[in-house]
Amino acid sequence: MAPSNNAVHAATTPTTLDFQLQNQTKSGTVYAYITGQAIDNNNALFLLKSDGKTAYYPSSPSGSQQALGADCAIPLGAVGNSVTVTIPRLAGARLWFVQDDKLTFYLNPGPSLVEPSPANTADPNYNKYWDFCEFTFNDQQLYVNISYVDFVSLPISLTLTNSSGQTKHVSGIPADGLDTICSGLTDQQAKDNAGWDKLIIKKNGANLRAVSPNTGITLNAGLFDNYYSSYVDQVWSKYTSDSLTINTQISSGNVNAKISNGLLDFGNGAATYGKPAAADIFSCSTGPFAVAGKTEKDAISARLAAAFNRSNLLINTNTPDGDKISDYYQNAVTNHYSRIVHAANLDGRGYSFPYDDVAPSNGEDQSGSVFDGSPKSLTVAVGGGNASKDGNNQRKNATGSKGPSNDTKTPTTSQPAKNGINWKDILGFLNILKRLPCFK
């Protein structure tokens, strides 16, 4: 498990880091925002000002829903332009993009930040074309992921370059990726009439975003009620006689369970689970999957929730170590949003539900993350223009036009990202990240 930000240890990262932000949309009006908690400033609320260099630490307002006291909209400039911004070490951070408009953030007493919401139709940003990626940059490493846990809208790709010149890349969706996803949801709706089309949000007849089932349930109470019932019943029937093995990927190792008195029982008081509803499965955090504050049970819950979302419990009694990506989402009852989103990504990777980082030990990452203990720079391209599986096109097509920093150098190394990740080593760190605000 990775040490906390307050632990005493030798730092391996610089105190600041450059991000290259590329406008790969078809619009010359794109803005970025960076928010988080400043680790080296007592975790104070942080925003980056519009010049891409200056920190803004808001004071606590006297009332709720107060406007920011600084301009934090960073212009990306013309199509193909690249600008460089500099950030301090941040926890629970997000890098936001909006096209053809600006985003509205508010301050509440604390101070705390009121962020744009895809699940609140009264939010002033609801009908805008925006998206974000998430990151934590502490004294041990930079960790970044493209998140589809709440919704999909603007394409975002990541290319992390370390001090040795090696690069790691997450491709994201291409320019037409949102339309592909919405088409897939429409096709799935025609097959099972379960409500997948309700996840498509339009503006003036065009696709604005595709929300996750969890967000969809927030917008439409009752959506997907009883959707997973038949599958859950089959799982309960199977493990009345068979034994389910879950590798907790912590010191507890493998734990086994069978159905006893109507509950999936892991024995010795480790964990028991009643039948989850669809909302519990999609959220990974309610009903039987609510966080227990017990390390072993929470580890089991994460892997069990992931297996339900991927619907592979009927074909594999050993999860996640016996899992195969080719077996994910093959049951008729599954998280089709996640299936469709992964299929639309050029490299198949992206955080599409809260525990999409669960993977076999030494297995292939599905969560769309890059991380490194010696980061040099991060290139984030928005819009999907020139998107490629290895990131070469984004690097070659950055124009280097002037932006907030006037420093527009982009990485030149083109080493493909590595897929083999030792999840036993990184899992503890990822579980810590899930407790940060950017994952809630």
C-alpha positions as CSV (number, residue, x, y, z in Angstrom):
1,M,0.0,0.0,0.0
2,A,1.3,3.4,-1.0
3,P,2.2,5.8,1.9
4,S,-0.1,8.7,2.6
5,N,0.7,12.2,1.6
6,N,1.6,13.0,5.3
7,A,4.0,10.1,5.7
8,V,7.7,10.7,6.1
9,H,9.6,9.5,3.1
10,A,11.9,10.7,0.4
11,A,10.1,12.4,-2.4
12,T,10.7,11.1,-5.9
13,T,8.8,13.7,-7.9
14,P,9.4,17.4,-8.5
15,T,7.3,20.0,-6.6
16,T,5.7,21.2,-9.8
17,L,4.9,19.5,-13.2
18,D,4.1,20.7,-16.7
19,F,0.9,19.6,-18.5
20,Q,0.6,20.2,-22.2
21,L,-3.0,20.7,-23.2
22,Q,-3.9,20.2,-26.9
23,N,-7.0,21.4,-28.7
24,Q,-7.9,18.5,-31.0
25,T,-11.6,19.5,-31.3
26,K,-13.1,21.3,-34.3
27,S,-13.7,24.4,-32.3
28,G,-11.4,27.4,-31.7
29,T,-13.2,28.1,-28.4
30,V,-12.1,25.5,-25.8
31,Y,-11.2,26.2,-22.2
32,A,-9.5,24.1,-19.5
33,Y,-9.8,24.3,-15.7
34,I,-7.7,22.6,-13.1
35,T,-9.0,22.0,-9.5
36,G,-7.8,20.0,-6.6
37,Q,-6.3,20.0,-3.1
38,A,-2.8,21.5,-2.8
39,I,-0.8,18.9,-0.9
40,D,2.1,21.2,0.0
41,N,-0.3,23.9,1.2
42,N,-2.2,21.9,3.9
43,N,-4.5,20.4,1.2
44,A,-6.1,23.9,0.6
45,L,-8.7,24.2,-2.2
46,F,-6.8,25.0,-5.4
47,L,-7.7,26.3,-8.8
48,L,-5.3,27.4,-11.5
49,K,-5.8,30.9,-12.9
50,S,-6.3,31.6,-16.6
51,D,-2.6,32.2,-17.2
52,G,-1.9,28.6,-16.6
53,K,0.7,29.3,-13.9
54,T,-0.7,31.2,-11.0
55,A,-2.4,29.4,-8.1
56,Y,-5.7,30.6,-6.8
57,Y,-6.6,29.6,-3.2
58,P,-10.2,30.8,-2.6
59,S,-11.2,32.1,0.8
60,S,-14.3,30.8,2.5
61,P,-17.3,32.8,1.4
62,S,-20.0,34.1,3.7
63,G,-22.8,32.2,1.9
64,S,-23.4,29.4,-0.5
65,Q,-23.2,29.4,-4.3
66,Q,-20.8,32.3,-4.5
67,A,-18.8,33.1,-7.6
68,L,-15.1,32.5,-7.9
69,G,-12.9,35.4,-7.2
70,A,-10.5,34.8,-10.1
71,D,-10.7,33.9,-13.8
72,C,-9.7,30.2,-14.0
73,A,-10.7,29.6,-17.6
74,I,-7.5,28.6,-19.5
75,P,-7.9,29.2,-23.3
76,L,-6.5,26.5,-25.5
77,G,-6.6,28.7,-28.6
78,A,-7.0,27.6,-32.2
79,V,-7.7,24.1,-33.4
80,G,-4.4,22.1,-33.1
81,N,-2.9,24.5,-30.6
82,S,-1.0,23.3,-27.6
83,V,-0.5,25.3,-24.3
84,T,1.6,24.4,-21.3
85,V,0.4,24.8,-17.7
86,T,2.2,24.2,-14.5
87,I,0.7,22.6,-11.5
88,P,1.8,22.0,-7.9
89,R,1.3,18.6,-6.2
90,L,-2.4,18.0,-6.0
91,A,-4.8,15.4,-4.5
92,G,-8.3,14.6,-5.7
93,A,-7.6,16.8,-8.8
94,R,-9.6,17.2,-12.0
95,L,-8.6,18.6,-15.4
96,W,-11.8,20.0,-17.0
97,F,-12.5,20.9,-20.6
98,V,-15.4,22.8,-22.1
99,Q,-16.1,23.5,-25.8
100,D,-17.8,26.6,-27.2
101,D,-18.5,28.0,-23.7
102,K,-17.1,28.5,-20.2
103,L,-17.9,26.4,-17.1
104,T,-19.4,27.9,-14.0
105,F,-18.0,26.9,-10.6
106,Y,-19.3,28.1,-7.3
107,L,-17.9,28.3,-3.8
108,N,-19.5,27.2,-0.6
109,P,-18.3,28.0,3.0
110,G,-15.3,26.0,3.9
111,P,-14.3,26.8,1.2
112,S,-15.6,24.0,-0.8
113,L,-16.0,23.9,-4.6
114,V,-19.4,23.3,-6.3
115,E,-18.4,21.4,-9.5
116,P,-20.4,21.1,-12.7
117,S,-22.9,18.2,-12.6
118,P,-24.2,15.9,-15.3
119,A,-26.9,14.7,-13.0
120,N,-28.6,18.0,-12.1
121,T,-30.7,19.5,-14.8
122,A,-30.7,22.8,-13.0
123,D,-26.9,23.1,-13.1
124,P,-25.8,26.0,-15.3
125,N,-23.4,23.6,-17.0
126,Y,-25.9,20.9,-17.8
127,N,-26.4,21.8,-21.4
128,K,-22.8,22.6,-22.1
129,Y,-20.3,20.3,-23.9
130,W,-17.7,19.5,-21.2
131,D,-15.8,16.6,-19.7
132,F,-12.8,15.9,-17.4
133,C,-10.0,13.5,-16.5
134,E,-8.8,12.8,-12.9
135,F,-5.4,12.9,-11.4
136,T,-3.3,12.8,-8.2
137,F,0.2,14.2,-8.2
138,N,2.0,13.6,-4.9
139,D,5.6,13.2,-3.8
140,Q,5.6,9.6,-4.9
141,Q,4.1,9.6,-8.4
142,L,1.6,11.1,-10.9
143,Y,-1.5,9.0,-11.4
144,V,-4.0,10.0,-14.1
145,N,-7.1,8.4,-15.6
146,I,-9.8,9.2,-18.1
147,S,-13.1,8.7,-16.2
148,Y,-16.4,7.5,-17.7
149,V,-17.8,6.6,-14.3
150,D,-20.4,9.4,-14.5
151,F,-20.6,10.1,-18.2
152,V,-18.9,10.3,-21.6
153,S,-18.8,13.5,-23.7
154,L,-15.6,15.1,-25.0
155,P,-12.9,12.7,-26.1
156,I,-9.7,12.9,-23.9
157,S,-6.4,11.1,-24.3
158,L,-3.4,11.0,-22.1
159,T,0.4,10.7,-22.8
160,L,2.7,10.6,-19.8
161,T,6.4,11.0,-20.3
162,N,8.9,10.2,-17.5
163,S,12.3,11.5,-16.8
164,S,13.9,8.6,-18.9
165,G,11.9,9.6,-22.0
166,Q,9.5,6.7,-21.8
167,T,5.9,7.3,-22.6
168,K,2.6,5.7,-21.4
169,H,-0.5,6.4,-23.4
170,V,-4.3,6.1,-23.0
171,S,-6.0,6.6,-26.3
172,G,-9.6,7.6,-25.3
173,I,-12.4,7.7,-27.9
174,P,-12.0,9.2,-31.4
175,A,-13.7,12.4,-32.5
176,D,-16.9,10.5,-33.3
177,G,-16.7,8.3,-30.2
178,L,-19.7,9.8,-28.4
179,D,-21.9,9.2,-31.5
180,T,-20.6,5.6,-31.6
181,I,-21.5,5.1,-28.0
182,C,-24.9,6.6,-28.3
183,S,-25.6,4.4,-31.4
184,G,-24.5,1.4,-29.4
185,L,-26.9,2.3,-26.5
186,T,-29.7,2.8,-29.0
187,D,-29.0,-0.7,-30.5
188,Q,-29.0,-2.3,-27.1
189,Q,-32.3,-0.6,-26.3
190,A,-33.8,-2.2,-29.4
191,K,-32.6,-5.6,-28.2
192,D,-33.8,-5.6,-24.6
193,N,-35.9,-2.5,-24.0
194,A,-34.2,-2.0,-20.6
195,G,-33.8,1.8,-20.8
196,W,-30.4,2.2,-22.3
197,D,-31.6,5.0,-24.6
198,K,-32.4,7.0,-21.4
199,L,-28.7,7.4,-20.9
200,I,-28.4,9.6,-24.1
201,I,-28.6,13.3,-23.4
202,K,-29.1,15.5,-26.5
203,K,-29.0,19.2,-27.2
204,N,-30.7,20.6,-30.3
205,G,-30.9,17.1,-31.7
206,A,-27.2,16.3,-31.3
207,N,-25.6,14.0,-28.8
208,L,-24.3,16.0,-25.8
209,R,-23.3,13.2,-23.5
210,A,-24.0,9.6,-22.6
211,V,-24.4,9.1,-18.9
212,S,-23.6,6.0,-16.9
213,P,-26.4,3.8,-15.5
214,N,-25.6,5.2,-12.1
215,T,-26.1,8.8,-13.3
216,G,-29.1,7.7,-15.3
217,I,-30.8,6.4,-12.2
218,T,-30.2,9.7,-10.5
219,L,-31.9,11.5,-13.5
220,N,-34.7,8.9,-13.9
221,A,-35.8,7.3,-10.6
222,G,-36.8,3.7,-11.3
223,L,-34.5,3.3,-14.3
224,F,-33.2,-0.3,-14.5
225,D,-35.3,-1.5,-11.6
226,N,-35.1,-5.3,-11.4
227,Y,-32.7,-5.3,-14.5
228,Y,-30.2,-7.6,-12.8
229,S,-32.7,-9.8,-10.9
230,S,-32.6,-12.8,-13.2
231,Y,-28.8,-12.8,-13.4
232,V,-28.4,-12.4,-9.6
233,D,-30.9,-15.3,-9.1
234,Q,-28.7,-17.5,-11.4
235,V,-25.6,-16.5,-9.4
236,W,-27.3,-17.4,-6.1
237,S,-28.4,-20.8,-7.6
238,K,-24.9,-21.6,-8.9
239,Y,-23.1,-20.8,-5.6
240,T,-25.5,-22.8,-3.6
241,S,-23.5,-25.9,-4.7
242,D,-20.4,-24.4,-6.2
243,S,-17.7,-22.4,-4.3
244,L,-16.8,-18.9,-5.4
245,T,-13.1,-17.9,-4.9
246,I,-12.1,-14.2,-4.8
247,N,-8.5,-13.1,-4.6
248,T,-8.6,-10.1,-2.4
249,Q,-5.1,-9.1,-3.7
250,I,-4.1,-8.1,-0.2
251,S,-2.7,-10.2,2.7
252,S,-6.0,-12.1,3.1
253,G,-5.3,-13.8,-0.3
254,N,-8.0,-16.1,-1.6
255,V,-11.3,-16.2,0.2
256,N,-14.1,-18.6,-0.6
257,A,-17.9,-18.3,-0.4
258,K,-21.1,-20.3,-0.9
259,I,-24.8,-19.4,-0.4
260,S,-25.9,-20.0,3.2
261,N,-29.3,-19.0,4.5
262,G,-29.8,-16.9,1.4
263,L,-26.6,-15.0,1.8
264,L,-23.3,-15.2,-0.1
265,D,-21.2,-16.1,2.9
266,F,-17.4,-15.9,2.9
267,G,-17.2,-17.5,6.3
268,N,-15.4,-16.7,9.6
269,G,-17.3,-13.4,9.7
270,A,-15.2,-12.0,6.8
271,A,-18.2,-10.9,4.7
272,T,-21.8,-11.8,3.8
273,Y,-23.9,-10.4,1.0
274,G,-27.5,-10.3,0.3
275,K,-28.8,-10.1,-3.3
276,P,-27.8,-6.8,-4.8
277,A,-30.2,-4.7,-6.9
278,A,-29.2,-3.1,-10.2
279,A,-28.6,0.3,-8.5
280,D,-26.2,-1.4,-6.1
281,I,-24.3,-3.1,-8.9
282,F,-24.0,0.0,-11.1
283,S,-23.0,2.3,-8.1
284,C,-20.7,-0.3,-6.5
285,S,-21.4,1.6,-3.2
286,T,-24.9,0.9,-2.0
287,G,-26.8,-2.0,-0.4
288,P,-24.5,-5.0,0.1
289,F,-21.6,-3.1,-1.5
290,A,-21.7,-0.1,0.8
291,V,-18.2,0.7,2.2
292,A,-17.8,-1.2,5.5
293,G,-14.5,0.3,6.7
294,K,-13.1,-3.2,7.0
295,T,-10.1,-3.8,4.7
296,E,-10.9,-7.4,3.8
297,K,-14.6,-6.9,3.2
298,D,-14.1,-3.8,1.1
299,A,-11.6,-5.7,-1.0
300,I,-14.1,-8.5,-1.5
301,S,-16.8,-6.0,-2.3
302,A,-14.8,-4.3,-5.0
303,R,-14.0,-7.5,-6.8
304,L,-17.6,-8.9,-6.4
305,A,-19.1,-5.6,-7.7
306,A,-16.7,-5.6,-10.7
307,A,-17.7,-9.2,-11.5
308,F,-21.4,-8.3,-11.4
309,N,-20.8,-5.3,-13.7
310,R,-18.9,-7.5,-16.1
311,S,-21.3,-10.5,-15.7
312,N,-18.7,-13.2,-15.5
313,L,-19.7,-14.9,-12.3
314,L,-21.5,-17.7,-14.1
315,I,-18.5,-18.7,-16.2
316,N,-15.7,-18.2,-13.8
317,T,-15.6,-19.3,-10.1
318,N,-12.2,-17.7,-9.5
319,T,-12.2,-13.9,-9.8
320,P,-10.4,-11.7,-10.7
321,D,-7.4,-14.0,-11.2
322,G,-9.3,-16.4,-13.5
323,D,-10.9,-13.6,-15.5
324,K,-10.4,-13.0,-19.2
325,I,-11.2,-9.7,-20.9
326,S,-12.9,-11.6,-23.7
327,D,-15.4,-13.0,-21.2
328,Y,-16.5,-9.6,-19.9
329,Y,-20.0,-8.4,-20.8
330,Q,-20.9,-11.5,-22.7
331,N,-24.1,-12.3,-20.7
332,A,-27.3,-10.7,-22.1
333,V,-27.7,-9.1,-18.7
334,T,-24.6,-6.9,-18.0
335,N,-23.4,-3.3,-17.8
336,H,-23.9,-2.6,-21.5
337,Y,-22.9,1.0,-21.0
338,S,-19.4,-0.2,-19.8
339,R,-19.2,-2.7,-22.7
340,I,-20.1,-0.1,-25.3
341,V,-17.8,2.5,-23.8
342,H,-14.8,0.2,-23.8
343,A,-15.5,-0.9,-27.3
344,A,-15.5,2.7,-28.5
345,N,-12.1,3.5,-27.0
346,L,-9.2,3.0,-29.4
347,D,-7.3,0.9,-26.9
348,G,-10.3,-0.5,-25.1
349,R,-9.4,1.2,-21.9
350,G,-11.4,3.6,-19.7
351,Y,-12.8,3.9,-16.2
352,S,-16.5,3.0,-16.9
353,F,-17.7,2.0,-13.5
354,P,-16.2,2.6,-10.0
355,Y,-14.2,-0.6,-9.7
356,D,-13.1,-0.9,-13.3
357,D,-9.5,-1.0,-12.1
358,V,-10.1,-4.5,-10.7
359,A,-7.9,-6.9,-12.8
360,P,-6.2,-10.3,-12.5
361,S,-2.8,-10.1,-10.7
362,N,-0.3,-9.2,-13.3
363,G,-3.3,-8.8,-15.7
364,E,-4.2,-6.2,-18.3
365,D,-5.4,-2.8,-17.2
366,Q,-8.9,-1.8,-18.2
367,S,-9.2,1.4,-16.2
368,G,-7.5,3.8,-18.6
369,S,-4.8,5.0,-16.3
370,V,-1.2,6.1,-16.6
371,F,1.2,6.5,-13.6
372,D,4.9,7.0,-13.0
373,G,7.2,7.8,-10.1
374,S,9.4,10.0,-12.1
375,P,7.0,12.1,-14.3
376,K,8.4,14.8,-16.6
377,S,5.3,16.0,-18.4
378,L,1.7,15.0,-19.2
379,T,0.1,15.7,-22.6
380,V,-3.7,15.8,-22.5
381,A,-5.5,16.1,-25.9
382,V,-9.2,17.0,-26.0
383,G,-11.5,16.4,-28.9
384,G,-10.2,13.2,-30.5
385,G,-8.8,14.8,-33.6
386,N,-5.8,12.8,-34.8
387,A,-6.4,10.3,-32.1
388,S,-4.3,7.1,-32.3
389,K,-3.7,4.0,-30.3
390,D,-0.1,4.8,-29.4
391,G,-0.4,8.6,-29.2
392,N,2.0,9.3,-32.1
393,N,-0.5,11.5,-34.0
394,Q,-1.2,13.8,-31.1
395,R,2.5,14.5,-30.6
396,K,3.2,15.0,-34.3
397,N,0.2,17.3,-34.9
398,A,0.5,19.7,-32.0
399,T,1.1,23.0,-33.7
400,G,3.0,24.7,-30.8
401,S,1.0,27.9,-31.2
402,K,1.2,30.5,-28.4
403,G,-0.9,29.9,-25.3
404,P,-0.9,30.9,-21.7
405,S,2.6,29.7,-21.1
406,N,4.2,30.4,-24.5
407,D,6.0,27.1,-23.9
408,T,4.5,24.6,-26.4
409,K,7.0,21.8,-26.5
410,T,5.5,18.4,-26.6
411,P,7.0,15.0,-26.0
412,T,8.9,13.5,-29.0
413,T,9.5,10.0,-27.7
414,S,7.0,7.5,-29.2
415,Q,7.4,4.4,-27.1
416,P,4.0,2.5,-26.9
417,A,2.4,2.2,-23.5
418,K,3.0,-1.0,-21.6
419,N,0.0,-3.1,-20.8
420,G,1.5,-5.5,-18.3
421,I,0.9,-4.0,-14.8
422,N,1.7,-5.6,-11.5
423,W,-1.6,-5.1,-9.8
424,K,-0.5,-6.5,-6.5
425,D,1.9,-3.6,-6.2
426,I,-0.4,-0.9,-7.4
427,L,-3.8,-2.1,-6.1
428,G,-3.3,-0.5,-2.6
429,F,-2.5,2.8,-4.1
430,L,-5.6,2.7,-6.4
431,N,-7.8,1.8,-3.4
432,I,-6.5,4.9,-1.6
433,L,-7.4,7.0,-4.7
434,K,-11.0,5.8,-4.5
435,R,-11.4,7.5,-1.2
436,L,-10.4,10.9,-2.7
437,P,-13.0,13.4,-3.7
438,C,-12.4,12.9,-7.4
439,F,-13.7,9.3,-7.2
440,K,-16.8,10.2,-5.3
